[in-house]
Amino acid sequence: MQFKSLVSDPSSFETSPREIEEIAPGVKLLRRAIFQLSALTAFCAIANSKSNLAGGFNEPLPTNRLTLEELIAKIRPEATQLISSIEPDEASYVARMAHLLSQSAELEKYRNFPGGEGWTMEPTAFVPPILLYQIDMQPGAKIDIHDHRYHNGVLCVQKGEARLRCFEPFVTENEPNSVQWNPLAETWPEPGVEFTLQRTRDEVIRVGATATLTRTSDNIHELQAGPEGCRLLDLFTNFKPIALSMRIKWNGEFVDEPKGLCRVSYIAPDHIH
């Protein structure tokens, strides 16, 4: 999926100057963003992190909520600083971004694109290096297990609830293939090669709750909407333009349920951020 940046060429949109607002020095945002999509599958990656929380930010949504323009103006400077750092502190960054998303107003929606069976997504803002999506899931709809390469993410529940399960590679002397999973070194097991994951999180997240992931923590996950469906905000910060997610093959069974161990393998690229 390819998107056209809101800041690179505002003149390419059919809109009047009044619809373009400078929300921070050098940052311009269209109130009605028009995106150019390729034929690639619409996408999403829903995210979380153990370092963020014990249960996330579960307080009710605040009364004075942030607009889209305010969110971008607060997030983008920190995102730019993060990806330019020699030793980026992703855990602290995604925790701060989670707090900001938990203060977001209900954002306008203009067009949903198919994401998968029972769920749709809308690319609400693309201001590199950040991307913000809104995802609507029907009751029981599922986003299958996948990873997140070259980016981190933050999820915030705005309506309904969803079950979130997260995983990380289980590395032992008897698991040589799992050792190949090293995102900072940009190495992963080859597609079709089995390796072992360990479940790191399994919980229901509700309105106002946030969850995060970094390139190395809780990076692999799946999500299933609750009985009333859900709406999610999904924020990504890309370290490289080639940020993407890979689909994972899993039969849904655990080889060791108490330890949360399961055997999986990569399939193919799932979506591009």
N, C-alpha and C positions, 0 to 999 in steps of 0.2 A: 504494500500500500504506500502510495506516495502522497505527500501533503505539500501544499505551497505555504511557505512561511508568511505569517502576518506582517512581519517586519521587513522582509527583503524587497518587496515591490508592491506597495499599496496601490499604485496606479493601475495594476493589472486587474483589479476588481471593479465591477460595474457598480460604483457607489459614489455618493457625493462626499466632499471633504468633511462635511459635518458628521459623517458616520465614522471618521477616523479620529481616534483620541490618543494623545501622547500621555501615557500613564506613568512614565519615568523617563529620565534623560536617555534619548535614543531608542525608546521602546514605544512603538505605535501598535494599537490594537483596533481591529474592526469590530464593531458591535454585531454585525452580521457577517460571520466568517463563511466564505465559500471555499470549499476544499475540492481539489482535483484528485480523484481516486483512480488507481489502476485496477487491474482485474484481480489483484491479490486478495485473498480472503480477509474480510474485516476482522479486527482483532481486539484483544484486551489482555491484560495480565493483571491479576488482582493480587495484592501484595501484603506482606507483613513481616515483622521481625521480633524475635525473642527479646532483643535488647530494649525494645520500645516500652513494653508494658507487662503488667500482669493483668491481662484482660482488656487492654486498650483504654482509650479515652471513652468511657461509657456514660459521661454526664450528658444531660439533654442538650440539644443544640441551643446556642445562645440567642438572646433576643436581638441584639445588634449584630447582624451577620455581615460578613465581607462579601462585596460584589465581586464579579469576575475580574474587573479592572484592578480592584484592590488586591485580590489574591495574586495576580500576575506581578504586580508592582512589588509585592513583598517577597515572592518566591524567586523570581528570576535573578536578582543580584546574588543571592546566596547560592543558587544553582551554578551560576557562572564561576563564582569563587571556588566552589567545591571541585568542579571538574578540572580546574587549573592548578589545584593543589598537588604538591609532590606526594604527600601522605594524607589523602582525604579522609576525614572522619565521617564516614557514611552513617554510622549508627546515630550520632548526635544530629546530623542533618535531617535524616528521615523522621526522627522524633519531633523536631521542630516543625517540619512540613506537615506532619500528622496533626499537630495542634492547630495549625492554620486551616487545614481542610475541615477540621471539626467545627470551625467558626464560619464556614461558607454558607451563604444564602442558597436557596434553591435557584439554580441557574436556568436560564431560558434554554429551550430545546427547539431546534429548527428542522432537523432531519435525522432519522435513525437509519443505520445501515446494518444489514444482516451480519451477525457475528457467529452464530451457530444455531443449533436447534433450540428454540425457545428463548433466545436472548438477542438483543440488538445493542448497538453502541453508537455514540455520536462524538466525533472529534470536536470538542468545544473550543480548544485553544491550542495553537502550535506556535510557540515563541521560543525557538531554540535557546538553550538545550532542554527546555521542558515541554511536555505534552500533557494535556488534561482532557480526559474523556468522561462521558456519562454513559453508564451501562444500565439497561433495563432488562431484568430477568423475570420470566414468567414463573409461576409456582412450580418448584421441583426442577427447573432448568439447571443444566450443569455446564460449567466450563472445565474441560478436561485438563488433566495434569500436564504442566509445561514448565519450562525454565525461563530465566531472564538474563540475557547476555549483554554485557556492556552498558547496563543501566540498573538503577534502583527504582523502587516504587512505593507508593503510599495509597492506601485504600481507605475510603470513608463511606459508611452506610448512611444514606439519606432517607430511605424508606424501606420498610420491611426488615427482613433478616436473612442471613445466609450462613451455611456451614462452611468453614474454612479449614482445610487440612494442608499442612506444610511439611516439607521434607528436606533433608540434606544427605549427601552421600555418606555411607557408612564405610569408613576406611579402617581396615585391619591388614595384617600380614597376609591373610587368606583372601583379601579382596584387592588384587593388584589393579583391576580395571577402575575401581573407585578412586585410586590415587591419581588417575589421569584427570579427574575433575578438579581443575585449578583455574578458576576464572581470571584471577589476577595475572597468571602466566598465559592466559588465553589457550588453555588446553582442556579438552573434554573427551570422554569416551566416544569412539566412532559410532555412527548409526549402526544398529544391529548387534552391537557388543553389549552383553548383559553386565549389569553392575547392581549393587545393592544400595537402596535408599533406607533411611531411618526417619520415621515420622517424628517431627519436632513439635507439632501443634495440631490440635483437633478441637475446635470450639465453634459455637454459634456467636456471630457478631450481629449486633442490633443497632438501631438508629443512634447516631452519635458516636458509635465505636469506630476506631481506626485500627489499621494493621499495616505493618511495613515490612519491606525486604531490602536487603543490600545485595551486592554482587556475590557475597560469600555467606550470608546468613538467611536461612529460610527462603532460599532462592527458588525452590521448586514448590509448586502448589496446585491445588484444584479447589473449585468453589461450587456449591450447590445452593440454589435459592430455597427459601423456606416456603411454608404453605400459602403465603400471601404474595410471594414474589419479592423483589427488592429493586431498589435503585442505588447505584454506587457511583461515587466519584473516584477516578483512578488517575493518579499523577505519576508520570515517569520523568526521570532526569537521565538524559543520555550522555555517556562519557565519550561515545563515538557515533558518527553518522550511521554505522552499520549495526546499531543496536537491533536485536531481534529476539524472538523466543523460539524454542525448539519443542516440537511435540514429543511426547514420551509414551511408549507402549507399556501398559500395565494391565494385568488381568483383574485388578481390584482386590487380590488376595494377599495376605501377609504370610511369609514363611516363618515368622516368629512374631505372633501377635503381641505378647507382653512387651517385647522390645520395639515393636513397630517396624520390623524389617520387611522389605519387599524387594523382589527382583524386577528390574525394568531394563529398557533399552531405548535409546533415541531413535526417532523415526525420520523426521524431516523438519525443515523450517516451518513454523506454524504461522507466524506473522512478523512483520517488520515494524519497528517503531519510528 
